[in-house]
Amino acid sequence: MVLDILLYDHPILRQKSAPVTDFGQNLKDLAKNLIDTLEHVGGLGLAAPQIGVLLQVFIIDLRNSGPNLDFLYDGKRASLHLFNPLVIINPVLEILPSTETTYAEGCLSLPDLRVNITRPTHAKITFLDLNQKSHTLECKGYDGHCLQHEIDHLNGILFIDRAQPKELDKVKAKLKQLKRATKDSLKKQSIN
């Protein structure tokens, strides 16, 4: 089912997510909803808090990443079509030795907004799948940024929190507009 994505300044986006402990049907439904929603709107990843669920779950679809993909899945190169979109549960992030790079990041919770963000280039996560099997995913470059971006969502951090002040100044008007739209939406929900 395609769900609405919470927009900037929604209070849920600033809360930490709880680890998943129940791997039953509700989790499978959540994963399907995340996948359906991401496929509907496009993008590389979507975290459960972005659809209002405070659990440590996100999906990533590296097939949408582009031609310069550099990743290892369980220590090996594999066809992206074998495991994407990938449901990531209870991830643990490890930043591997690397330089930092700057990419223009965007977010489905901050539509039409891109900001240059500097992060370490090489990231690895250990995570569980829907069957509680442990896996690793190691990514470099933009995909390493994407892993860090999605894990930030699970910790109540938005990518703009990592922006330099001069970058934020460039998008101040857009942030104000999104904040106002979220406030109006929450007000309508409380009336209904």
Beta strands, then each sheet from edge to edge (+ up, - down):
strand 1: 45-47
strand 2: 57-60
strand 3: 71-73
strand 4: 86-95
strand 5: 100-107
strand 6: 110-120
strand 7: 122-128
strand 8: 134-140
sheet 1: 1+ 2- 4+ 7- 8+ 3-
sheet 2: 5+ 6-
end
